[in-house]
Amino acid sequence: MSTAPARLIPSDLGPVPTLDPLATGGIGGQPRGLTTLFLTEMWERFSFYGMRALLVLFMTLGIAEGGLGFTDKRAAAIYGTYTMSGYLLSILGGYIADNFIGARRAVLWGGSIIALGHFSMALHSQSTFFAGLALVALGTGLLKPNISTMVGGLYSATDARRDAGFSIFYMGINIGAVAASIICGFLAQHAAFRGFLGSLGLDPHQSWHWAFGAAGVGMTLGLITYVRRRATLSHVGHPPAAHQPRPWGILALVALGSLALVGVMIAADYYRAIVYGLFVLQIALILFFAFRPTLESRRIAAILVLFVAAQVFWSIFEQAGSSMTLFADRLTNNRILGWEFPSTFWQSVNSAWVILLAPCFAWLWIKLGSRQPSSPAKFALGLLFVALSFVWMVPAARLTVEGRVSPLWLLGLYFLQTAGEMLISPVGLSTMTKLAPARLTGLVMGIWFMAAALGNKLAGVLAGDFKSDSAAELVTFFWHQAIGVGLCTLALFALVPWVKRLMGGVR
């Protein structure tokens, strides 16, 4: 096999040989680079989910107990803004990679900034807590879209392994998430670790900051893995050619626009009006691109339809870190066979379901081949599952009037949401890389993550209506959102044939 000249990943890491981008030898016959990205993203998600399991509980915990003493509504709004910011800044991160530094270097820099953010939160100070949140959001914006772009770059446009590869990549994310929720949750909440801190003469109430530090250790391990296995990625994620002019002016506009949108979204009191306006704008853009003559424009319209569907999905799903965390902590009997476990452990359940279901979905798509549902049909099914998950919680909400409910309710909720997630998230990542114009792949991935950004912020706002002290209000909370998503599901099912035509042969 012939080889091309050595490339650099970034220059300070030294030359590495170029490998065949379609070579097997990785997980399940996939390209070898998938294993590298699988492990890197696994540790990055360890850091993210480790912190996600803690944030709302830490913010609502009393100051005397080591928390910040915020109200539920304020904590949910901050959580929504934080998770939104990481995804929203993916547009900026994708643009920087496309036009300046390349995806490989963006992942390295992003991971380094994330680690600094987690270590900042390990310090006992409200200012370092918020500084850490900002750093993690900035780093996520660089890392998240570009690592997904590199996964897509491992495959040719017609490679049948593509969707299965993204499902395997997604399983790696959730292996890190399972470990994070258990390890970081144990460090933050468990009496055994607090007793250990006390035996060392340290304040047991600072256990939360040890858990934040553990998340930083996870990201550091991810960076070490990424650098050590860089040879497997020598053929993807290149920076633009040295002679190509750098669009500094457009970069400034993208940066200002991203930061301005983050600033607008922080105004949670006005978010409902803002989101309605954004939905109108999105529909207008869909119609604008759908009726233009070029195939590229029609595919952008299809991207925007899936963008809207994903936004609705995440607005329910991402309440796992806010309203569902509070439901688990205050209203669920956290005992299995007499063993009591910290409420943060619930953050691992969704990821455990992914680990169980991802191989099943990967096998199913390969088995069905050309007979599998189209991407928009999969999205509609994903919305159906997430709507059913909140319908499932209505009886549980009614039972809270009698006391803490069985953990089976949350197990069922996360099963339904995970089934929906497997129909939207890995499929969406794969579809975006197929529909995106080659020169705009990083930017389109950033736009894809913007759907998650807006959905996360809406999730934080919706979670502000959660009432743990009123069963009747809790029933209303679940019903209203289930009905809203159900109506969106019906609309998307009706639009599936039209969206397939817009995609121009891409499934």
N, C-alpha and C positions, 0 to 999 in steps of 0.2 A: 504493500500500500504506500503510495506516495504521500509525502507530508509537505505542508506549506511552511514558510519561514516562521521562526518563533515569534510569538506575540507577547505583549506585556499585560499583566493584570493587576493592579496598577504598577507604575514604573518602579516604585520603591520595594516591590516584592520580587523583582528579578524575572528573567525570561522563563517561559514555560513552553513545552512543545505543543503544537496544535494537534488536536485529536479529531478523528472523524466524528462529526456531529450526530450521525445516525448509528454510531457503534453501540452494540449491546454490551452487557457485562454488569449492568446495574441491577436494581431491585426488579425482580420479575421479568427479566429480559428487556428492561428499559435502558436508555442511554446511561453511561456511567455518571454523567454530570447530574442526573436526577438524584443520585444518592447524596452527592455533595449538597445540593440545594435542599433536599429532604432533611438532612441533619442540621444545616444552618438554620432553616426556618423552624425546625423543632425546638432549638434552643431559644430562638427569638420569641417564639410563642410561649415558651416556658416563662420568659421574663414578663411578657404582656399579660398572660392569664394569671400568673402569680400575683401581679399587682391588681388585676381586675377583681380577683376574689376578695381583696381586702378593702378596696377604696371606699365603697358606700358604708360598710360597717365601721371602718376607721373614722370616717367623717361624722357619722351619727353617734359614735361612742362619746360618752361624757368626758370632759376635760380631766376630771379627777382620775378617770380610768385609763388615761393615755391617749384619748381621741381628740377630735376637734370640737365636738359639741354642736354640730350643725343640725338643722331640722331635716326631716326626710326630703322635703321638697327642694331645699337648697342643695343637699347632697346629690340628689338625682339630677338636678340641673347641671351641677359641676361635672358629674360623671359623664353626662351626655355631651357636654361641651368638650371635655377631654378626648373622649373616644371619637367624636366628630372631627376634631382638629387633626388627629393622626391620619385619618382617611382623606380629609379635605386637602391637606398639604401634599398628598400623593400627586396631585396635578402638577404642583411645583417640582416635586421630586422627579416625576417622569420627564418633565421638560428639561430639567438640568441634565439628566442622564442622556436624553436624545441629542442634545445640542452642545454639551460641554465635556462631561467626564465619562460617559458610558455607564451601562448598568452595573458592571462588575465593581467599579470603584464606588458607585453610589451605594451599593449594598454594604461595602466595607465602612464607608464614612457614616452611613446611617446607623449601623450597628454600634459603632463607637460612641455616637452621641446618645443612643438609647442607654447604653451601659452607664454613662456619666449621669444620666437622669435618674436611674434607679439608685445609684450610690448617693446622689444628692438627697433622695427621699429617706435614706437610711439615717440621716441626721435629724435630731429632734428639734425641729423648728418649722413653724408654719410657712415661713418664707422659702426655706429649702424644699418643703413639700410642693409648693406651687411651681417653684423653679424646676423641680424634677419632672412634674407633669408636662411643662412646656418643652423640656429637652426630649422627653420620650416621644411627644407628639411630633417634634421636628425630625427626629431620627426615623420614626416610623414612616413619615412622608417620603424620605429618601429610600428606605429599604423596601417597603412593602410592594409598590408597583413594579420595581425593577427586578426583584427576585422572581416574581411571577412572569415578567417578560422573558427572563432567561429560561424559565421552564419551557415556555412556548418555543423559544429558539432552539431547543434541543431536537425538535421534530420538523420534518418537512410538512408542507401544507396538506399532503394526502396520507400522512402516516396514521394508520389505524390505531396505533398505540396511544395517540395523543390524549383522548379523554380519560383513558385508563391511567395514563401517567399523571394527569392532574389529580385524579382521585387518590392515587398513592401519595402524591405530594401533600394532599389535604389530610391524609391519615397521619403523616409526620407532624403536621401542625398540632394535631389533637393528642398525639402521644406526649408532646411537650406540655400541653394544657392539662392533661390528667395529672402528670407528675407535679406540675406547679401548684395546682389547687390543693393537693395533699401536703406537699412539703411546706409551702408558704403558709397554708392554713394552719398546719401544726405549729409552726414557729410563732404565728400571731396569736392563736387562741388557746392552744392546749395547755392545761394546767401543768403537765410534766415539764414542758420547756420553760414555763414561767417559774416553776420551782427551781429548775436548774439555774436560771438567771439569778434568783434570790440567793442560792447557795454560793454564788460567786460574788455576792455583795452588790449586784446590779439591780436596777429597778425593774421588777417584772412587768410593769405597765409599758415599758419600752419594747416589748416583744414584737410589736407591729413593725418597728423600724428594722429589726433583725430580718423580718420577712421581706421587707422592701429590698434590703441588701442582698438577700438570697436571689431575688429576681435579677439583680445586676450581675451576680456570679453566673447565672444561666446565660445571659447575653454574651458575657465574656467567653464562655465555653463555645458558643456558636461562632464567634469571631475566630477563635483558634482553629476550629474545624474548617472554616471557610478558607483560611490562608493555607493550611496544610494540604488541602485537596484542590488547590487552585488549578492544577494542570488539567483537571477534567472539564474545566469551563473555558479553556483557551480559545474556543471557536465561537463563543457567544458573548454578548454584552460589550462589544468594542466601542470606544469613544469615536466621535466623528473624526474624519481625516484632519491632519494638522493644518492643511492649507484651506480648509473650509472656514468661512467667516463665522464668528460667533455672534449670535443675535442678542447682544447685551440689552438693547432697548426693550425688546419683547420680553426678555427675562425679567426686567424691572416691572413691566406691566403685569406679568403673570404673578410675580411675588406680591406686588401691591394688591392685586385683585384677590389673591388667596387670603392674605392677611385681613383685608377689608371684609371679606365674607365671613371669616372667623369672628371678627369684631361684631358684625351685625348679628351673627347667630348667638353670641353671648347674651344678647338681650332676650332672655327666655320669655319675658312677659309678652313680647310681640311675636314670638315665633310662630304661633298658629296663623296669624295674618301673613307672615313672611312665607310660610310653607305653602299656603293656598296660592299665593302669587307665583311661587316657583313652579307649582304644578301647572298653572296656566301657561307659563313661559315654556315649560318642557313640551306641552302639547303643541304649542305654536311652532316650536323648533322641529318636532316630529313631522308636522304637516309641511313645513317649509322644505325640509330635505327629501321627504317622501315623493314629492311631485316635481323634483328636479330631474333632468334627463340622464344624468350619469349614474352608473352602477355604484360608484363610490359614495355618492350622496344618498342613494337609497339604503345602502348598508349602514350609513351613519344614522339614518332614521330608525333602522332596526335596532341599532345599539341604544338609541334613546328610549325606545319602547321597553327594552329589557332593563334599562336604567331605572325607569319609573317603577317597574314591577319589583326590582331589587330593593328600592327605597322603601316600598310598603312592607316588604318582607322583614327587613332589618328593624323597622320601627317596632315590631312585636318581638322578634327574636332577641334583640339586644337588650331587652328588659331583664335578661338573665342576670345582669350585673347590678340591677337596681331594684325594681319592684319584686322580682322573683327571689333575689337575695334576701330582701326583707321578709317575704313570705316564708322562706326557709328558716330564717333566724327566729321569727316571732310566732309563727303559726303552725310549724311542722314539728312533729315528734321525731327528733333526730336520734332515733334508736333503731338498731337492727339486731335482733336476737339478744336483746339486753345490753348491747354495746352502744354507748353514747359517743357520738362523733361531732366535731366542730361543724357549724353550719357552712363554713367556707368550703367544706368538702363537696357540697352540691355543685360547685363550679366544675368539678371533674366529670359529672354525669353525662352532660352533653358530649364531651370529648370521648368518653368511654363508648357511648353509642356510636360515634363516628368511627372509632377504631373497629368496632364490630360490623358496622354497615358498609364502610368504604370498600372493603374487598368484595362484598356482595354486589354493590353497584358497579364497580369496575368490571367484575365478571359479567354482569347483566348486559352492560353496554357492548362488550366484546361479543357476547353470545348473540345478541340481537342484530349486531352489525347495522346494515342499512334499514332494518325494520324497527329500530329504536325510535322513540318519539323525537320530534324535532326539538331544538333548543327552546323556542317559545312555549311549546306544549309542556316541556319539563318545568319551565318557570311557573306556568299556571298550576301544575300539580303541586309545586313547592308552596305556592300561596295557599292552596287548599289545606295542606297539612298544618301550616302555621295558624290558620283560622280555626281549625279543629282543635288545636292545642289549647286555645283559650276557651272554647266551648267545653272542653274536658274539665277545665278548672272551675266552672260555674258550680257544680255540686260540691266541690271541695270548699269553695268560698262559703256556701250555705252551712257546711259542717263546722266551720270555725266558731260558730256561736256556742258549740258544745266543748270547745277547747282545741288543743293542738291536733292536727289531722295526721293520718297515716302518710309515711314517706312514699307510698305507692302512687299518690297523686302527682308528686313532682317527677317520679320516674316515668310515668305515662306522658306528662307534659314534655319532658326532654326527649322521649322517644319520637313523638310526633314532630317536634320541632327539628330534630336531627334528620328525620326522613325528608322533611322539606328542605333543609340545608343542603343535603346531598344532591338534591335536584336543582339547586340554584347556584351555590357558591363555586364548586369545582367546575360545573358546566359553564357558568358565567365566565370564569377565568379563561377557559378553553375557547369559548365562543368569541370573546373580545379579541384574542390574539388571531383568530381566523378572519374576523370582519374588519379589523383595523387596517388602514393603509400602511404599507411598510415603513414609510417615512415618519409615521405618527404613532407607532406602536406604544412607546412609553407614555405619550400624552393620553392616548385612549385608555390605557390601563389606569392612569391617574383619574380620568373621568369615571371609569368603572368604580373606583374606590370612592369617588365623590358620592355615588349612590349610597354606599355604606355610611359615609359621613353624614349625609342628610338624614338617613334612617336612624343613625345613632343619636343624633340630636333630638329628633322627634320622639325616639324611645325615652330619652331623658325627660322630655316635657310630659309625655303621656304618663310616665311612672310617677310624676308629681301628684297625680290624682289617686294614687294608692292609699287606702285607708286600712290599717291593720286592726283598728278598734271598732269597725262596723261591718258586720257580715253583709248587710243589705247593700251598702255602698261598694263593697268588694264584688258582689255579684254584678252590679251595674258596670263596674270597671272592666270586668272580663267580657260581658255581653256586648257592650258598645264597640269594643275593639274587634271582637270576633265578627260582628255583623259588617263593620266597615271593610275589613280585609276580605270577607266573603263576597261583597259586591265587586271589589276589584278583581277577585278571582274569576267571577262570571264574565266580566268585561274582557279580561285577557284571553279566556277560552274562545270568546267570540272573535277576537282579533288574530288568532293563530294563523289562519290561512293567508291573511294579508301580510303579516310579518314574515312568513316564509317566502312570499314573493319578493319582499324588500331585500331579503338576505341573498337573493340571486344565486341559489344553488348551494350555499353554505348551510350545513345542518346544525 
